[in-house]
Amino acid sequence: MPHWLQLMLESLPTLLWAALIFTVPLTLLSFALGLIAGLVTALIRLFGPKPLVALARFYIWIFRGTPLLVQLFLIFYGLPSVGILLDAFPAALIGFTLNIGAYSSEIIRAVIGSVPKGQWEASYSIGMTWSQAMRRTILPQAGRVAVPPLSNTFISLVKDTSLAAAITVPEMFQAAQRIVATTYEPLILYVEAAALYLAMSSVLSALQARLEVRLNRYGGFLEANA
């Protein structure tokens, strides 16, 4: 067996374990919490009072205008200077959540704004309140449109979690770095890590494509019966 293949096979369980224990949970938690933050921020931008709108815009401006790696460094290495000490995983979770929240808020705001005004009027005409119209009419339609851009954001997040290695989170990329430090084979190990990220992204892309087809069929059915 070639040396490079043997090294890959020996290191694969370690990399997969790191992905299962750290990369996957960090991705799922960050995306879920980021979506909640994004939805709240988008609703504030669309319907909130001016002071909160200004605050939401400031939040989006900061987190979309600065590099994610810098944000992680500020949270993990910078906050201890003012007495806020966080472990690596919570610091990464906060950083990714705030970053995803800023980007997803603009997606959600755009898709909610794309729903025709007549949908609001139709909801109000049958006695729905604002919250009922939002929950039963607007968000379901906006959600179908939001799936492709939000799916792309999720796939990007899977790859971006490798940045957590810079703040000592022992996720998959840092696991590869640790093996490199003992084997002195950076090319082989980093190619293997890249292949694993590529495999995860490919699976998610395939799932995204299937979901989009399902939603398009459902949307076409609704439009045909409207």
N, C-alpha and C positions, 0 to 999 in steps of 0.2 A: 504494500500500500504506500503511495507517495506520502512524503512527510507532511505536505500541506493539507492533504485530505485527512490524515490521522489527527493533526492538530485541530482541524475544524470539528471533527467528530467528537474529540475529547472535550472541546470547549463548548459545544452546542448545549448540553444540559445546563451548564452554568448561565449561559446567555438567556436561554428560555426561562429558567427559573427567575432571573432578574426581571425579565419582561413580565412574567406572570404576577410577581409580587409587587413590583414598583411601577413599571411602564404602563401596564393596562389599568390598574387602579387610578394612577395619576391622570391618565387620559380621560377616563370615564367620569371621575369626580370633577375634574376641572371643566369638562364640557358641560356637564349637567348644571353645576353651579354657575358657570359662565352664561348659559342660556337663561337662567333665572335672572341674573344680573342684567343681561341684555334686554330681556322683555320688560323689566321694570324701568330701565333707562329709556327704552324706546317709547313706552307709554308716557313717561314724564316729558320726553321731547315733544310728543304729539298733543298731549292733553293737560300737562302740568302747569302750575303757576310760573310766572317768569323767573323768580329766584331759583326754583328747582331746575327749570330749563337751562339757566345759565350754569348751574352746578353740573348738570348732566353733560353739557357741551364741554365744560372744562375737563371733566373726567375722560371723555372720549378723545379730546385733543391731546391730553398727556399720554394716554396709553397707546394711541395710534401713531403718535409722533416720536416716540422713543423706542429704541431697540428692546426686544424682549429680554435679551441677555443682561442689558443694563438694569432693567426692572428687577430681575431676579437678584442681581448683585446688590441693588439698593435695599431690597427687603431682607436678604440674608446677612449681608455684611455691613450694610449701612444703619439699619434700625437698632442694632445693639449699641450704637453710639449715643442714642437717646433713651436707652434703658429698655428697649423692646427686643428680647432675645427669643428667636424661634428656631426650632429644629429644622433640619434640611427639608424634610418632606412637607411639613405645613407651609414653610416659606415658598417652596415651589408651587404648592397647591394654590396659595393666595396669588402668586404672581401670574400663573396661567389663567386662573379664574378671572382676574381683573382684566387681563389682556383679551381673553375670549369675550368677556362681557362687552368690552368697548367695540370690538369688531362686529359681534353678532347683533348689537343694538342697532347699528346702522342698517344691517340686512333686514331685521324685523321691522324697523321703522319704515323702510322702503316698501316692503310687501304689504304692510297694513295700509299705508298710504295709497297703494295701487288698487285696493278694493273699491269698486265704484261707489259713489255716494248714494246711489239708489238702493244699495244693500242696507245701508243704515236706515234710510227712509222706509223701506219695506219692513224692516224689523220693528221700527217704532210704530208703524201702522197697525201691526197685529198685537200691540200692547207690551212689547218687550222693553225692559229697562236698558240703560246703557251697558251695564255689566252683562245682562243676558244677551244682548245683541253682540257684544264683543266675544263672549264665550261660545255662543251657538252659531253665529253667522260669520263674523269677521275673521276670527282666528282660524277656523277650519279652512276657509278659502285662502287666507294668507299663508297658512302652514304648507299647503300644497306647493305654492310658488317658492317658499323659502327652503324647501328640501335640497335642491341642488347647491345653492351657495353655502348653506349650513353644513351639508355633507362635505364639501370641499374644505371648509374650516376645520371639521373634525379630522379629516385625513391629514391636513397640515399639522394639526396638534399632535398626532401620533409621532410625527417626525420631530416636531419641536421639543418633545419631552427629552430628547437627547441633550438639550441645553441644561437640564437639571443636573447633569454630571458636573457642571462647573461649580455647583454649590454643594457638592458631595452627596447628592442623592444616589444611592447605589442601583440605579436603573440599568438597562441593558448596555448602553454605551459605556458607562463607567465600568461595568463588569468586563467589557472588552478591554478597556484601558488597563485594568488590573492584571488581566492575563498577559497583555503585551509587556507589562513591567517585569514579568517573570520569564517570558519566553523570548522576548526581543524579536517578535515576528509581527510588526505592526501591519504590514500589507495584508497578510493572511487574515488576521483577526478583524481588521477594519472592513475588509471586503465581506467577511462573514456577517458582521453587524449590519452593514449596508444591505446585504441580501435579505436579512430578516426584516428590516424596516420596509424594504421593497415588497416582500411577500405580504406583510400586514396591509400595506397601502393598496396592493393589488386586490386582495380579498375585499377590503372595504369599498374600493372603486366598483368591483363587480356587484356587491350588494347595493350600492347606490344606484347603479344602472337599473337593476331589477326593481328597486323601490320606485324609481322615476317612471318606469313603464307602467307599474301598477297604478300609481297616482294619476298618470295621464289617461289611462283607461277609465278610471273612476271619474275623473274630471270631464272626460268626453261624454260619459253616460249622463252625468248631471246636466251638461250643457244641451244634450240632445233632448232631454226631458223637461227642460226649462220652459 
